[in-house]
Amino acid sequence: MTAIENTALGRLEKEGRLLNAVLKGATTKPGRFGFRGDIALKFQTQVADEKRPPDYSIEQVLTIAQDGERTIPVLAGYLHSFAYLADVATILDGALSPTGRYFIFCNNIDLLAKYRVKLGEINFQVLPCDESTVWKELMDLVGLNKDDVKKLDPGGKLDYLLDATRDLDLSYEEISYDDGLKRMEAVKNRNENRPV
């Protein structure tokens, strides 16, 4: 049984950043720990012992970490604003690798855009996400459909999907973070047009 403390997710767990977990435990691969949930980026100021939700997080995170390894090999998640990408690089500093695969789906970039943004030594693939989920978008990106994974348990599904990202050709346009800030659009209100 892989303990989270022995993986690259251990520090994030200790800092109380791993929230709303749908999956947080061993997957079907030996020594592999899987996480599906949110990673808090900025905490609200806490008053006394009151627990408050974070100001913002990487939402719908799909990631795995290997026992004894210092870095996360692959991670996908949703950001409500492209601007938060700098926080992702800061908070996950040391846990990401120049050879890793990191997919960030953003609410406020052009729906046809696909960028590669390098922060420090780390490459992020930045893609649009509008009224969809990271799971569905990543499945589409790697060319899988539900039937490919429907017989697998939650850990097996995560393994299958994230392992498939290794074969992706990611030659997206490379832009700087500052350029991305200039190109980003207004953040769309997620609750707009929803029935009350």
N, C-alpha and C positions, 0 to 999 in steps of 0.2 A: 504494500500500500504506500503510495507516494505521499509524503507530507508536504504541504504547501511551503513550510519553512525552508525546505531544502531546494526550492525552485526560485526562479527570478521573480515570482509573484509574492514571495515571502515578505519582502519589505513593504509592498503595497498593502498587504493584509495587516501587517503590524501597525501601519499608519492609519488604518481604518478606512482605506480608500475603496475596497472591494465591496460594492453594495448591490442590493436587489438581485442576488444570484439566482439564476434559473438552474445553473449547474456550477458546482464548485467541488471538484473531487477528481479522483482517478478516472482516466479514460480507458479505452480498450488496449492501448499500446503500453507495454511495460515501462514503468518509470515516468509516465507522462501524466501531468496534472492539467485538467481543463477548467476554464472559467467562461461562463456566459452571464453577463450582468452589466453593471456600470462601474466605471473607475472615476471616483471623485477627483476633480482637478482643483476646484477652489471651494474651501469650506466657508460657511457663514460663521460669523462670530457667535460663539456659544455663550449663553447666559446661564450661570450656575451649571447644573448638570442636565440642562435641557438639550435633547438631541434635535438638531435641525438638519433638513436636507441640504446637500451642497448647493452653492450658487450655480455651478455647472459641472458637468461630468462628460466623460466619453461614454455615450450611452450604447446599449445593445452590443456590448463588447463580445467578440468571439476570439478566444486566445488559448494557447497551450504553452506549457513550460515543462522542460525536461528536468528530472531529478538530478541535482548536482551541477546543473548548468547555470551560468550567471546571467544569460540573456534570453529574452523571449524570441523564438524564431519567427512567429507569425502572429499578427494581431489585426483584427478589423473592428471598426467601431463608427459611431455616428457622432458628429459634432453639430450643435445647433448653429455655430458660426465658424467660418474658416479662421477667424482671428484667434480662436482657442488653440490652434495648432502649436503655437509657441509654448503654451502651457503644457501641452502633451509632451513636447520635447524636453521641457524642464522637469516635469514630475516623473517621467519615465527615464530620465537621464541615467545611464549606467545599466538599465535593464533592456535597452534596445541595442541591436548589433548592425554594423554597416552591411552585413549580408542578410539581414532579416527582411521579411516581407510585411509591410505595414500599410493597411488600406484604411483611409479615412473618408467616410462618406459625409458630405456637408450639405446643409439645408440651403445655403445662400451662395452657391456658385452656379454658373450657367449650366442648364440641364444637358448640354452637349459637351461640356468640358471634361477633360481628363488630364490632370497635371501630375508631374513629378516634382515634389518640392524637397530640397535638401536642407536640413537644419543640422549644423555641425557635420557629423559623418553619416547621419541617418537619412535615408530616402523614404519619403512618404508618398504613396500613390493617393492622390486626392480626386475623389469622384463625386458626382451629384447624387442626391437622394431626396426624392420628393414623394411623400405619401407612400412610402414603401418601407421595407425593413432591411437592415444590414444582411440578415440571413438570406432573404430573397435576392437582394442585389448581388451578393457574393456567389450564390448558386448560379445566377444568370451569367456572371462574369466568367466563372470557370466552366460553364456549359453543362451543369448537372441539372437534373430535375428531381422532383420529390420521390419518384419511383426508385431512383438510384439509392436512396438512403432510408426508405420507409421501414424496412425490416430491422434497422439498427437501433440500439438504445441511444439515449441522449449523448453519452460519451463517444460512442461509435460514430454517430452522425457528425459530431464536431471533428473527430479525427479525419474522417473521410473528406469532409469539405475543406479543412485547412491543409491537409496533405495535397489536395488537388491544386492548391494555389502555386505550388512549386513549378508547375508546367506552364504557367501563364507568361506570355510575352508582354512585358510591361514597358514598351518603348513610348511612353507618353511624353508630351511636350514638357520640357524642364523649365520651370519658372522659379523666380526667387519668392521668398515669403512676402517681401514688400510688394512685389508685383501682384501676388495673390490678393493682398489686402486692397490694392487699387481696383482689381477686377471683381472682387466679391460684391454681391448684391445685398439689398436689404434682407434681413432675416425675416422669413415668413412666419406668421403666427400659426402655430400648429393647431390651434383651436378654432381658427377662422373657418367658416362654412360648415361647422359641425353642428348637428342638431343638439339642442340643449336638453 
